[in-house]
Amino acid sequence: MRRTTQGPVGVRVVDGTGTGPLDDVVRQLWAPGLERDLRVTVRPRGSARPAPTEGRAVVEEYWAVPDARRARLLVPAASRRTAAAALTAYPGLRPAHVRLARGLLGLAVRLGVPPGRDLVQVSAPAEEPGPVARAARAAGHARAHAAVGVRRGANAKPTLQLLDDDGRPVGFAKLGWDTQSSAFVAVEDAALTAVEGASGPLPTGAGVAHAQVHAPRVLGRGERGGHPYVVTEPLPVSARRPGRRDAPGPAELLALAPVVRSGPVAATAHLRGIGDRLRGASASTDEGAAALVASARALLVALEDLVHPVLVAERWHGDLVPWNAARDADGVLWVWDWETAEPDVVAGLDGVHWVMSSPRPAPARVPDALRRREAAIRDLLAGVGHDRRGQDVVLAVYALTLADRGLSLARARGSWGQVLVGPEPLRVLTDAAYRVICPVG
């Protein structure tokens, strides 16, 4: 792979070997093409454009916002219209301060002010399509432009908001780039295909009014460099983030993840999967991680020994949080980002995660937040149909799930550095859950 090189008037070629945010985007989005002579070039605003090179073409072009060194978003540079649309699309999904900042920047773009200090160009042999062209074709469009999110966490992967020439949203693409992200993209594709765009009817006897939940339909899929990508339909332009007053209720949770049976938690595929991973985890030299593994295994055994029947759902979304959900103009709930969905799980787990993420507590304060929000969580689980002991089980499974995810991410990335919640608060969480499942005296 090429090393970063310096060119005339500050122009440089980036290959993803550095540590900045743009290097992360290059590694995740364009690295597979670098070996096929794809080239990513950064040009300061106002620098002269190079003369066309025979046999090569610029296949993608972006403004780095605010600049290449601190990039948080790549905005398509095809025209003022598409750049402004990329900045101002879906205002109802943005926090107020972000909505205001993007609105002002979009207005400036329409008046002719570039949204960033650096231009990022992706060039390729003339016959080689870039990832945006591939995603557009998979979704049934001859071409599209993309706003590219800059992701840097342990679960980072490229996300593309696809726009047509008029700036209208035409799709959303998510691309795998390594083993872990590819697995997540494959899970999302399978989950969305199973849901088929909308929830089915509630099972007879659910005891709550019918509710409907929509998931974006899959428009297309494909591979690049041996890694999968999936393209889904755009959200309604009226989409807005749910607030506390219109958070998902029991009926919507059951529409999202219908109850299919009752039985011991040990019989669920979800708990069996966690058990396989925990028992297969290698010994850690990190004292905190080792303590977490021991605590999580003790909680796992306690749950496996329970015979009390609990309600079991067909699936759970896996990350039902306010930033992965919206309501349209009719109030219908839309849910996306299904990459951590799992089948056959205790019912109501999505509701626990929603309450725990509204708002999301500081990582070290997760155990305290669960204690403070326990009453609200139990009310929600009672609405789903769980008795008191069933609620205990769901809360314990939630604690074990967070521990399992933290351990899995740390193993995949080689450290806990990028994992949101560290081993100590997770251990506190699993220890507390164990005491609920196995009370002393």
N, C-alpha and C positions, 0 to 999 in steps of 0.2 A: 504494500500500500504506500502511496506517496507520502513523503514528509511535507509538513507545512513549509511553503516557500514564499519568499518576498518578491514582488514584481514592481513595475514602475508605479510611481505616485501612490504608494501604500497598498497596491493591489496584492492580494495573496491567495494562494490555493490552500484549501483546508481539507485534510483527509481524515479527521476524527481522532488523531493521536494525541491531541491536547486535552485540557481539562475544563475548558469553557463551555457554556451552554450550547454554542453553535457546534462545537465538536461532538457534543452528545447527540444533536440532531443528525449530524453527518453519520455517526456510527449507527444510529437507529434507522434512518430513512434511506440514506444513499450508499452506505458502505458496500452492499452487495454489487452495486454497479461500478464502484471504483475500479474493480479488477477488470471490468469490460470497457475501460477508458471513459467512464463518467468522471466529470471534473466539477468541483464546487469552488467557485471563486468569489471572494469578497472585494467589493469596490467601494471606496468612500464616495459619498454623495458629491456629485460634481466632477468626478474623474472622467477622463475621456473613455468612451467605449472602444473596445478593440475592433480592429478590422475583422470581417468575417473570415473564418478559416474553412478552407475547402474540405468538404466531407463531414463537417461538424455543424451542430446547430444548438442554440440555447433552447432547452426543452422546458425549463422552469426558471422563474425569476421572482424574487421576493424582496421586500423591504424588511430589514431586521429591526424590530421595535423593542427598546429604543435605539439600539445599535448592536453590532455583531458581538461585542465583548459582553454585553449584559442582556442579550436577546431573551425575551419572554414570549414573543410571538413573531412568526414570519407571515407577512401580509402579501398577497399576490400583487405584483407590480404590472400586471397586464394593462390596467387603465385606472384612472381616478375612480371610476364607478365601482369596479370590483374591489379596489383597495378600501374604499369607504364602506362598502357593503360588508366586507369581511370584518371590519372594526365594529360595526353597529348592529350586526345580525343578532337576533334573539336578545333584545335588551332586558326582557323579563326574567332571564336566567342569571343575570349578573347582579352582584351586590351593588348597592346604590353608588358607592364611590367609583367602582369600576365602570358602571354604566355611564356616569357623568364623564369620566376621563376619556372613554372610548367615543362617546358622542361628540365631545369637543375635538378630538383628534380626527374623527370622521369628517366633521365640518371643515376642518383645516385642509384635509385632503381634497375635498370637493372644490376648495378655493385654489388648489394648485400647490399646496405645501406637502412635500413628501413626508410620510409618517415616521421615517427612521433616518438615521445618519448613514447607514451602509446598505448597499445593494448586494444581494446574494444571487449569483447566477449559477445554474446547473447546465452544463453543456455535455453533449454526447455525440457519438457518430450519428449522422442524419437519420439512419434507419432504426436507431435504438430509442424506444419510448421510455420516459421517466416513470417513476411510481405514480405520479398524479394521472398521467395519461392511461396507465394500466387500470387504475381504480375507476376512472371515468368510463372507460370502455366496458369494464365489468358491470357497471351500473346502467349501461345502455345509452351512454352519451358519447358523441363523437369527440368532444373535448370538454375540459372543465378547468377551473382555477382552484387553488386551495389555500386556505389559511391553515398554517401548521402550528400546533401547540408545542411549546418547548417543555418537555417532561424530564425531570431529573431524579425522581425518587426511586426506591428499590423496585417498583413495579412499572417503571417508565417504558413507554412504547409510543411510536408515532401515531398521531391522530390528525386527520385531514377533514376540514369542513369544506366540502366541494361546492363551488358556485358556478353558475353559467356566465355568459358574457354580460348579461344584464345585472349580475350580482344576486340573482335568486338562488337560495339553497337548493341543491339537487341531490345531495347525499352526504353521508358521513363515513369515512373510511378509518379502519383501525388495522395496523400492520404489525405482524410479528417480526422480530429481528434477531432473537436468540432463542434458546430452548425454552426458557420460562415464558417469555412473552408470546411465543408461538403457541404454547399450550393454552394460555389464556384466550388468545384469539380463536383457537379451535373450539374451546368451551363455549364462548359467546356465540359463535356461528351455530353450534348444535342447539344451544338453548333457545335462540331466537327462531330457529327452524321449528323446534318443538312447539313453541308458543304460537307460532304462525300469526303474529301481528296483534292478536287480541286474546284475552283470557276466555276460557270456556265458561259454561254455566256453573254455578255453585252446586255442590252435591246436595242431594235431598236431605233435609233435616239439619242443615247447617245452623239454623236458628237465627240468621241475620238476613237483612234485606239484600237483594241482588245488587252487585256492583260490577262495573266493567273497568278493566285496566288494559291499556294498550302498550304494546312494545313495537318499536320500529321493525318493519319488514326487511328481510334480507333482499337486496337488489342484485347482488353479485358477489363473487368470491374468486380467489385465484392464489397464485404463489409467485414469489420473486426471491431468487437466491435460495430456494429451498424452504422459505418461510411463508406461512399463509397470511392472507389479508381478507377482510370482509367489508363489504360496503352496504350500508343500511339506508333506508329512506330518510329524508329530512323530517324533522319535527314540524308541527304546525307553527307558523310564524307567530301565532298568539301565545306560544308556550311561555309560562312564567313559573318561577320556583314556588313550590307550596310553602305557606307560612305555618305558624303554630295552629292557627284556627282551622286550616284545611289540610292537616297532616293525614296520611293514610289511616283509615279506621279499620276495625275488624273485618267488615265486609270486603274492603278492598284487599286486605291481606289474604283473605280466603279466596278471592278471585285470582290473585297473583299466584297463590300456592295452595290449591284446593286440598282439603283433607281427604285422604283415601282409605285410611284404616286407623285402628288403635292397636297398641301393643307395647311391649317393653322397649325401652330406648336402645338396648343392646342389639335389637333386630334391625335397626335402621342402617342403610348403606352408608349414611353420613358418618355415624359413630364408628362403624367398622373401618372406614377409610382412615379416620383419625388414628384409630388403634394401630393399624398397619404402619402408618408413618411414625408414630411415637415409639413403637417397639423396634422399628428398624433404624431409629436414629442412632448414629454412632456416638460414642462417649466424647464429651466435650472437655477441652482443657480449660475453658472459660468457666470460672466458678459460678457466676450468675446463671449462665445457660444450663449448666449441669443441675443446679438447684431447681430451675424451671422444669427441666425434663422430669426430674424425680417427682415434683409436685403434680405435674400434668398426668404422669402415669398413675399416681395414686388416685387422682380424681377419675381417670378413665376406668380403673378397676371398680371403683365405687359405683359408677354409673352402670357398668356391665352387670353388676350383681343385683341391680334393682329389678323387681318383678312388677312394680306398679305400672299399669298401662297408661300410655300417653297418646295424644292425638298425633298422627303422622301425616305430613303433607307430601304431595307429589314431588315438590321441589322447593327450593328457596332461591331467591335472587342472588343472595350472597353479599350484596353491598348496597342495600336500599338506604340511601341517604338523600338529603335535600338537593344535592348537586347532581344526582343521577335520576331525578324525577322532575316532572312538570305537570301543570294543569293547563289544558287548552281553554279556548274561549267558552266552551260548554261545561267546564269544570271536570272533564274526564282526565284521569290520571294517566300520564305516559311515563314509562320506566325504561331506561336504557342501561348500557354498561353491564351486561350479563356475564362478564368473563369469569366470575367466581361462583356462578350458579352450580348447584349440586342437587341430585335427585334424592328422594326418600329420606326426609329429615323431619325432626320434631316440628310441629306446626307453630307458627308465630315467631320464629327466629328472626325474620325480617323486621318485625315490629320492635324487637329488642334493639336491634342495630339502629333503627331509625331514631328511637328515643335517645340512645347513647350518642348519636351524632348530631343532635339538635339542641344546642350547638355541640360541636365536637370539643371534648375537654382537652386540656394539655396532657400530653402522653403520660407524665408521671402521676396525673390526677385521675386516671381512668378508674381505679378501684373506688376512690371517693365518689366519683360521679355515679357509678353504679349504685352505691348505697343511697345517694340523694335521690336518684330517679327510680328507685325500686318500686315505689307505690304506683307511679304512673305506668311502669312496665307491667306490673301485676294486673292492673285494671285492663290493659290492652289484651293480655293473655287470657284473662277471664272472659273477655268479649269474644275471643277466638273459640273458647269452649273448654279451656283447661281448668281442672280443679286445683286446689292449693298445692298438692304434691306435684302435679304436672307442671305448675309454674316453677317450682323449685328445680325440676329437671331441666326445663328450657333455659333457665338462668345459668345452670351449671354447664350445660352444653355450649352456651354462648361463651362462657369463660374459657372452656377447653378449646373452642374454635379459634378464639383470638390467640391463644398460646400456640396452637398448631400452625396458624398462619405466620406468626412471628418467627417461629423456628424454621419453617419452610423457606421464608424469604431470606433469613440470615444464612441458611445453608446455600441457597442459590447464588447469593451475592458474595459469599465468603466472609461476611462480617455482619455485625449489627449496626454498622454506621449509618446505613440508609433506611433502616427499619423504623417505622414511626414510633411504636411502643416497645420499649426495651424489656429485657428479661426480668428485671426486678418487679416493676408494676404488674407484669403478667403473672409472676409467681404469687404475688399478694392476692391477685384475683383468683387463681386456681386454688390456693390454700383456703380462701374464704368460701368458695363454692364447695370444697370438700367438707367443710364444717357444716354446711347446710344439708348436704346429702347424708352425712354420717354424724349427726349431732352427738356430742358427748353426754352421757347420762341419759 
